Amino acid sequence: MDIRDQVLLQQFAKDGSEDAFREIVDRYTGMVYSAAYRSLGDYHRAQDAAQAAFIILARKAGKLGKDTILASWLWRTVSLVCRNMKRDEARRKRREAAAVSTDIGAGPVSELAAAWAFVEPHLDTAMAGLSAKSRDALIGHFFMGKSSGQIAVEQGIKENTAAMRVNYGVKKLRERLAAMGVKVSGGLLLALLGAKTAEAVPVGLAEAIHGAALGAAAGSAVSGAGALIAEKALKAMLWAKIKLATVLAVTAAVAVGVAAPIALKPKPAKKWHPGYYITFWDSGRARDTKTWLRVLKAEPLLQGVRKRYPWRLLEPAKGVYDLTAIEDDLRFLAALDKRLVVQLQDKWFGEGGGEGYIPDYIQGPAYGGGVYRNARGAVHPVRWNAAVAERLVMLSRALGERFDAEPHLEAVIVPQTCLLASPGGIDGQEGIERFDMQGYIGSYKRQLAALADVFPHTVVILHLNYLRGEDPRPYEELARYAAGLGVGIGDPNMGLYEEGVQDRAYHLYPKLAGQVPLAMGMPGPLDELRHPDGSKVTVRQLLCFARNELHLNYLFIQYRHTDFDSELRPALRQYGHVLERRVPARIRKGGVGIEDRGARGEDSG
């Protein structure tokens, strides 16, 4: 810890020195407020978050160790506060009426300003993924404006080591951003960090923080948003400590040979209930409650329901999220102790009806034309446009903040990557941004990275498929990227004899088996499935193919395509054990929480 910080904290913790705490507030308000503003994007809410962070500091000042880097501790604290605030805000917006949002052009902007608008929403998430050494060095140098010499004294290292940590941290930060789909040059990133990470502190904020934090530390009743926000954050931090203490106690019991009340086999942090799920294509708010009840109660092997939720339903206006349809279905299934698999439907392959899947605000020049339509009425978003990709990332984050902690939400599916037409056919539609495969695949990478980040306890699956004749290499590269995140792959329809299907994504499944979740939809209608010799394909043969050839963990059965009572239920009861239930290696250690999320995949600097 910086020597001056250490002295000030000791004076405040032991003697209640108001002057010492005021100096700490004066030193760090700018950094804390800037981090809050980057995260929340709102002048007033950022002030509340900054105040909450210092209230927490005032209450915990006596518990911080000598090795604590105060700037980094405050940054982590305000990041947690902002995360809680955004979760609460998402809940509030779900209850508000949708409002029409209009994009207002800001006029000409500099290259630096434009780049900052691209980088800013992702900066703190990328920072959280760095090692503590790299993060402390970057916060000290760029957020606090300290020299390498000052950082060296603060961290007890040599000056050239401090300089190397800053340079290495910038390198790893750039790599983190690139993995999230935000690619900037090293020189531009240095310029952004040097010029854009500090916001002007509102007049009177430091004084307001000082008064509120001292009042809270003294045990006085403190009113205002900052105090309420601090209380929520403190509760979240306490819960994280309780969970950690439980894990450590069990570990210690095992180490000394004391009988523990749980199995010694490691338990996955992710929710993991593989098996059979019935697919009801009641879209969005619709639910045939009577049919759901009959089917789910009749067959105990069914773990729950897969259902699609159109993007347009979940985000009726830009930045306004209505998640009540998912909430309602979760309540219904929780009462039956069944689980929900949410399919985020941003495209439609059927004939007609696709207009109900993509928000109106996307459909304009600001989003590269927004929507591609083919002659049959099928639609999908212009994902290769960066603005469209960003909106899907924001939707994913809103869903994760609300639902990751829901015990009956089993998985989230990103729908099939298959295009509606060849790139040449897409480019033939007037008003549509020219197709770019790198941008198209990159949009999926950005969304998957966001989903993996905000759903640490929930399975995420990508439906990976592509048109015959397409170059498979970009899709295979996307599969490898997804696997690196612990994201599973799947397909909406499992085919035994569809022409060319064995030469497509199926070859990836044996390679990824045991590494990531694997899932597919049961094909149908069952009475139309035939072998080449004309004989009927049986449910048993489909189940064996799912297990022996594809090594599936999840099989989604389309209710409308099956004779549920006469054919499917008897087969499930006889052969329903065949799916692979072991936890895949790349999610076994997943599910990191708010406090330790940065540990996942940290660099070694």
N, C-alpha and C positions, 0 to 999 in steps of 0.2 A: 504494500500500500504506500502511496505517496506519503512522505513523512508529515507534511502539513495536514493532509487529510486525517492521518492517524491521530495527531494531536487534537485536532478539532473534534473528532468523534469521541475521543476520551473525555475531553472537557464537557461535551454535551451529555454523554452517558453518565458520567460520575457526578457532575455538578449542576447539570441542567442549564449550562451556559447558553443563553439566547444569542449572544454575539457570535459564539462559535458556530451555532447552527445557521445563523444568518449568512456567515461567510461561505459555508458549504452550499447553501441555496444560491448565493450569488455566483459561485464558481460553476455550478452545474445546471442551472436552470435552462440556459441556452441549448445545451446538448439534449437534455431530457425533453424539452418542448419540441425541438426539431424532430426527434425520433417519433414523438407522438403525432406531430402534424403529418409526417410522411405516411404513417400508418392509417390515420383517420381522415386526413384531407379536409379537416374542418377546424377553423380557428378556435371556436368556443370549446368544442369537445377535446381538442388538444390541450387546452389550458386545464380542463378538469382532470385529464389523464396525468399531466405533469404534477398537479397538486396531489393527486392520489399517490403517486410514486414517492413523493417526499414525506407524506404522512406515514407510509409504510417504513421509510427509512428512519423517521423519528421513533417509531415503535421498536425497531430492530437494531438501533444504533449500537447498543451494548453487546450484541451477539455477533457482530461482524469480526472475523479474525484478522490478524495482521497481514495475512497473505491476500486479503480481498482487494481487488482493484476496484475502487469505488465507482469510477466511470462505467466500467463494464457491469457492475452490479446494478447500478441505476438503469442502464440500458436494458438489461434483462428484465428488470422489474417493470419498467414502463411498457415493454413489449408485451408482457403478460397482462398488464392492465388493459392495454389497447385490444388485445385478443378478446378479453372478457366483454369489453364495451361493444365490439363489433358483433359478438354473438347476441348480446342483448338488443342491439339495434336491429339485427335481422329479425328477431322475434317480434319486435314492435312493428316493423314494416309489413310483416305478414298480415297484421290486423288492420292496416290502413287501406283505404281505397286506392286502386291503381291510378296513377296520374300520368299524363302524357308528357314525355320528355323530348325536348327539342335540342339538337346539337347546334351550338352557336359557334361560328367560326371566330377564332381569336385573332385572325389577321396574320401577317407574316411574323414568323418567329425565327430566332437564331438557331443554328445547328445544335448548339449546346442546350438550349431550352427544349428543342424537340427531342433530343436524346435523353434528357432528364425526365421528360414526360413518359418515355418508354421504360426507363430503368427504375424510376422512383418506386412504383408499386411493388417491386420485387426485391428491392435492396435489402431490407431488414430480414426477409425470409432467407435470402442467400447468406447474409451475415450469420444468422442463427446456425447454419450448417457448417461453419468453420470451426476449427479447433479453438480452444480457449486462448492459446498463445497468439494465434493469428488474429482472432477477434479483438483481444485486448490491445494489440499493437495498432490495429486500424482505428479503433475507437479513440485511443489516445492521440494518434497522429492527425487523423482527419476530422473527427468529431470534436476533439478538445483542442486541437491546434498545437500539440506538444511536439518538441523536437525529439530527435533520436536520443539525445543526451538526457532529456527529462524522462523519457520512457525508460531508459536504462536505469536511472536512479530509482524510479517508481517500482520497477519489476526486479531489481537486484541483478541485472545482467550487464554485459559490456555494451558500449554504444554501437559498435559495428554489428553485434548480434541483434540489437533493437532495430537497426536499419534493415538488416536482412529479413527480420520478421515482418516488417512493413511491406517490403517488396514481395516476399513470398505470399503474404496475406492478400495483396492485390491480385497476384497471379491466380490464387485459389478462388478468390471472389469472382474473378472473370470467368473461371471455369464453371463455378456454381450457377452464375447467371446464364451462361451458354446452355447448360443442361436444362434450364427452365425455358429455353427458347429465346432468351434475351442476349443477343450477340453484339458486343461492342469491342472496339479495339482497345488495347492496353492504354494507349495515350489518351483516348477519349475518356476512359474510365477514370484515369488519374485526374483529368480536368474536372470531371463531374464531382469526384470526391472532394477535390480541393475547393470547388466553387459553389456547390449546391447542397451540401449536407447540413448547413446551418441556416435556420430561419430567424428572422428578427423577432426578438422576444417582446410580446405585448407589454405596453406600459402598465406598471402596477402588478404584474404577475408574480414577480419575486416576493413582493411584500405580502400578497395574498397567500402565497405558499407558506411563507414564514409563519404567519399568524395561525393558519389552519393546522400546520404540522405540529407546532408547539402546543396548541390546544389539545390535539389528539394525544400527543405524548404524555401530557399531564393528566389525561383521563377525563378531560372536560367534554361535554356534549358538543360536537362540532356539526353544524348544519352545512348544507350545500352538496352539490353533485360530487365534488372531489372526495368528500368523506365517505359517501355511500359507495362510491366506486372502490375506494381503498378497502372498505370492509369486505366487499365481494372478493377482491383479489387476495386478501389475507386468508379468507376461508378456502379459496382454491389452493393456495400454497400449503395450508395446513393439511388439506386432504391429500395432496401429493406426498407430504412427509409421512402421513399415516400409512399410505400404500407402500412407500419405500421401507418403513420400519417393519411392516408385516413381512415383506420379502426377506429382509435381513434376518429377522427372527427365525423364519423357517430355514434359511440357509445355515444359520448357526446351529440350529437343532440337528440338522442333518449332519453337519461337520463333526459334532461330538457324539453322534450315535443316539441322540434322543429321539424317541418315536415321535414323528410329526403327524398331525391329524390329516394330512393330505398326501397324495401319492408323490413319490420321489421323482417320478418322470416329469420333465419340464412341461409346464402348461403354457400354451401359446397366449400371447397378449391379444392377438386378434380374435374376434368372434369367428368360430369355425364350426359350422354345422353343415357339412357337405351332404350330398344325397339328392333326393328327387324333389323338385318343386313344380307345382302345377302353374302353367301360364294361362292367366285369364287376360284376354285382350280387351277388357273393359278399360278404355283409355281415360286417363286423367281422373276426374272426379267420379266417373261412373263406377258402380259396383253392383253386380247382381248378388246381393247379400244372401239370398236363399240358396243359390247354386254354390257359392263359396262355402257356406256352412255345411251343405250336404256332402260336398266332395272332401273337404278337409276332415270332417268327423268320420267319414266312411273309411278313410285309408290312413292309418297311423304312420305308414312309411313316408308320407308326404311331409317334408320339413316346413313347407310354407308356400308362398306365392311369388311368382315373378310378374311384374306389371310395368307397362311403359307409361311414362309421364312426359307429355310434350313440353319442349322448351318454352313454347308460347304460354302454356298454362303456368309454369313455374316462374316466369319473368314476363308478366303481361305488359310492363313498360320498363324502360331502361333503368336498371338499378333498383326496381321494385320487385321484391320476391314474395310470391304467394305459395307457401309450402303446405297449406292446409290439407290438400288432397293426400299427400304422403302421411301427414300426421294422423288423419282420420283412418287411413288403412292400417297404420301401425297400431293404433288403439284397438281396432277390431281384431287384428291378428294376435296381439299381446294377450287379449282375453282368452284366446284359444291356445296360448303358448305355441304359436306358429310364428314364422319369420317372413320378412319381406325382402325381396330383391328388387331394387329400383333400377329400371332401365331408362336412362336419360335420352329421350327420343328427339333428336335434332334433324332427322331426315325421315322420309316416307317413301317406300318402294312400291306401294300399291297403286292401283289405278284410281286417280282422283283422291280427294280428301286430304291432300298434303298441305293445303293452305293453313290448316289448323295447328301446324307443328312449329312454325318459326315466327318469332315476334314481328309485329309490323315495323318496329323502329329499325330493324336490321335491313329492311328492304329499301335501300336507297344508295346513292352514289358514294356516301361517306363510308359504306361497307362493301365497296367493290361490286355494287349491284345486289349484294345480299343473298339472293336465292337463285339457284339454278333449277329450271323445270324441264322435264323431258316431255315428249309428245303424249305419253300416257297419263300425265298429271302427277307423276312422282316428283319430289323436290328434295334438295339438300342445300345447306348453307354454303356460301362461298368461303370455305374454311381457309383457303390459301391467302385470304385477305387478313392482314395482321389485326385489324380492328375487330373483325368477327371472331378471330381466335382469342382475343383478349376478353371478349364478352363471355365466351364459353368457360374461360378460366375463372372469371368472376362468379359465374353461376355455380361452378364446382366448389368454389370456396364458401359461398353462402350455404350450400347444402352440407358441406363437411362441418362447418361451425355449428349448424343446428342438429345434425343427426348422427355424428360419429359416436356419441355417447349413448345412443339409443340401443338397448340390448337386443331388441327384436329386428333391427335392421341388419341383415346378413351381408349384403353385397350391393355394389353399385356397378352397373354395366354401361360402358360407352358403346353405342351401336356401331354396326358394321362399317368398316373402312371402305368397302366397295363403292366405286363411283357409279353414278347412274348412266354414264356414257363414256366413251373414249375422250381423252383430253381434246381431240380435234372437234368432237361433237359439242363439248362444253364451250369451246372458244367460238362456236358458231352462233351462240345466243347473244343477241344485241344487249349491250349495257352491262355485261358481266366481265369482271376483271380477268385478264388472260390467265389461264390455268398455269400453276407453278407447282410441280410435284414436291420440290423441297419445302415450299411453304405449306403445302397440304399435309405432308408427313410431320412437319414441324409443329403444326397446330395441334396434332394429336399428342406429340411429345409434351407440349406446354400444358395441355389439359391433364394428361396422365401424371405429370410432375406435381401439379396442383392437387389432384385427387389423392395421390400418395401422401402428400404433406398433410392435408386436412382430414383424411380418413385413416389415421394410424391404427385404429382398432377394427377396421372394416375391410373386407375383401373388395378389391377393385378388379374388374375384368374388362378387357378390350375385345370386342368382336372383330377379329382380324380376318378379312377375306378380300378378294380382288377379282377383277374380270379376267376371263381366259384371254391369253395373248398379251396381257400386261407384263412388264418387267417385274419379276417378283422381288428383286433385290431391295428396293426401298421399303417394302412391307416386311421383309425378313429383318432388315435393320431396325425397323420400328418394334418388331417382336423382341429383339435383343435388348433394346432400350427399355421396353416395358418390363422385361424379366429383371433387369438391373434394379428397377424400382420395387420389385416384388409384386408387380401387377400381372394378373393372369391373362390368358388368351382364351378365346372361344369362338363360336360360330352360331348363328341363329338356327341353322338346319344341319343335322348330321345325315350325310348321304352315303349309302353303300356303293351305288352304281352310277351316280351322276357322272356324266362324261367329263373326264379331265379333273375330277375333284381330288383324286389321289395325288395329282401332280401340283396341287396348289398348297394351301397352308397346312394340310394334314401332316406333312413330313416333319413339321416342327414339334408336334405333340410328344412323340417318344423322347425327343431331345430335352424337352422342358418338363417331362414327367418327374414328379418328386421335387421339383424346384419351385414352381409357381402353381397357383390354382388353374385347373383346366375345366372348361364348361362348354356344353353344347345344348341345342334344342333338339328335341325328338322330332323327326320328320313326320309328315302326314299329308293327307289322311291315311291311316294305317291300311285300310282295305284297298288302297290304290298302289301300295308298294309291292313291286314284283322283282324276282330274280331274273337274269337274262333268259332262263328257260321258261319263264311265265309263271312259275310257282310263287306263292305268296311269301313275302318277308314277314317273319314272326317277330313278336315283341322280344322273345328270348334271344333271337339272333341279333336284334338291335342292341340289347343290353350287353351281350357278350362282345360285340364290336366296340361298344363304348368303353368297356373295361380292358379288353385284351389288345386292341389296336390303338386306341386313343388315350387310354389311362385316365379317363375323366374322373373328376371329383364331384361335379355338378351335372345333372341332366334335367333340363327344363322341358316339361311335357305340355304340349299345347292342348288345352282342353277341347277346343273345337275340332281338333283333328283326331280324336281318339274315341273309341267305344269304351268309355271309362269302366263301366261295370262288368261288361261281358269279356273283355279282352285284356285291358291294362291291369286292373286290380289283381286278377289271378296270377298274371306274370310277375308283377312286383312282389307278391307274397312268396312266390317260388324262387325267384332269381334276384330279388331286390338287394341282396347283400353284395352284388358284384362290383359296385363302384369303389374307387380308391378313397379311403378315409384318412389316411395318414397326413399329418400336417406337412405341407411343402417346406423345404429347407429355407427358402428365401423369405418366408413370412413367419417362421418359427420364432425368430427373435424380433419380430416387428412390434408395432403397437407402442412405440415410445410415447411418453406423456408430454405435457407442456413443459415441465421442468427439465427433462433430459432429451428433448427431441434433437437438439444439436449434436448429440453424440452419435446419431446414425450416420455412418459413412463420413466421419470427420477426417480431415486431412491430418497429416502427421507433423505439420510444422509447429 
